[in-house]
Amino acid sequence: MGIEEAIIQELKAQVMREGRNTGIQKGLEEGLEEGLEEGLKEGLEKGKWQKTRLFVFRADRKGVSVADIAELVDLPEEEVEALIQEVRLSPPEEH
């Protein structure tokens, strides 16, 4: 192998390393961005559900009917009844 071939081989290897490193970095950045978006979405959904649980708990405590609670939280009465049973056993924290 001549010097020119050795230089070409080294340049190819260097380009491959740089390309691989760039690909890894780009993949990490995209993965992090997607992870943050998914985490934010899940956090918002969890917060909304916690708010619904607290509302159902308070409404039940005040004697509001299951039908009225269901209408207010836009859930089927069966789900509201199950949620009432759940919050009676494990009340949400009130802030």
C-alpha positions as CSV (number, residue, x, y, z in Angstrom):
1,M,0.0,0.0,0.0
2,G,1.4,3.3,-1.0
3,I,1.2,6.6,1.0
4,E,-1.6,7.9,-1.1
5,E,-3.7,4.8,-0.4
6,A,-2.9,5.0,3.3
7,I,-4.0,8.6,3.4
8,I,-7.2,7.8,1.5
9,Q,-8.0,5.0,3.9
10,E,-7.4,7.2,6.9
11,L,-9.6,10.0,5.4
12,K,-12.4,7.4,4.8
13,A,-12.1,6.1,8.3
14,Q,-12.2,9.7,9.7
15,V,-15.2,10.6,7.6
16,M,-17.0,7.4,8.8
17,R,-16.2,8.3,12.5
18,E,-17.4,11.8,12.0
19,G,-20.6,10.7,10.2
20,R,-21.3,8.1,12.9
21,N,-20.7,10.7,15.7
22,T,-23.0,13.2,13.9
23,G,-25.7,10.5,13.4
24,I,-25.5,9.5,17.1
25,Q,-25.7,13.2,18.2
26,K,-28.6,13.9,15.9
27,G,-30.4,10.7,17.1
28,L,-29.9,11.7,20.7
29,E,-31.2,15.2,20.1
30,E,-34.3,13.9,18.3
31,G,-34.9,11.2,20.9
32,L,-34.6,13.8,23.7
33,E,-37.0,16.1,21.9
34,E,-39.6,13.3,21.4
35,G,-39.1,12.2,25.0
36,L,-39.8,15.7,26.3
37,E,-42.9,16.1,24.1
38,E,-44.2,12.8,25.2
39,G,-43.4,13.5,28.9
40,L,-45.2,16.9,28.7
41,K,-48.2,15.3,27.1
42,E,-48.4,12.6,29.7
43,G,-47.9,15.1,32.5
44,L,-50.8,17.3,31.2
45,E,-53.1,14.3,30.9
46,K,-52.2,13.2,34.4
47,G,-52.8,16.7,35.8
48,K,-56.2,16.8,34.0
49,W,-57.2,13.5,35.4
50,Q,-56.1,14.5,39.0
51,K,-58.2,17.7,38.6
52,T,-61.2,15.5,37.5
53,R,-60.7,13.2,40.5
54,L,-60.6,16.2,42.8
55,F,-63.7,17.7,41.3
56,V,-65.6,14.4,41.5
57,F,-64.5,14.0,45.1
58,R,-65.7,17.5,46.1
59,A,-69.0,17.2,44.1
60,D,-69.8,13.8,45.7
61,R,-69.0,15.2,49.1
62,K,-71.4,18.0,48.5
63,G,-74.1,15.6,47.5
64,V,-74.2,16.4,43.7
65,S,-75.9,13.5,41.8
66,V,-73.9,11.1,39.7
67,A,-75.8,12.2,36.6
68,D,-74.9,15.9,37.2
69,I,-71.3,15.1,37.9
70,A,-71.1,12.9,34.7
71,E,-72.5,15.8,32.7
72,L,-70.1,18.3,34.2
73,V,-67.0,16.2,33.7
74,D,-68.1,14.7,30.4
75,L,-67.8,11.1,31.4
76,P,-70.4,8.2,31.4
77,E,-72.3,7.8,34.6
78,E,-70.8,4.3,35.1
79,E,-67.3,5.8,35.0
80,V,-68.3,8.5,37.4
81,E,-69.8,5.9,39.8
82,A,-66.5,3.9,39.7
83,L,-64.5,7.1,40.2
84,I,-66.6,8.0,43.2
85,Q,-65.9,4.6,44.8
86,E,-62.2,5.1,44.1
87,V,-62.0,8.6,45.6
88,R,-64.0,7.6,48.6
89,L,-61.4,4.9,49.3
90,S,-58.5,7.0,48.4
91,P,-59.3,10.7,48.4
92,P,-57.2,13.0,46.3
93,E,-55.0,15.6,48.0
94,E,-56.8,19.0,48.1
95,H,-54.7,22.1,47.4
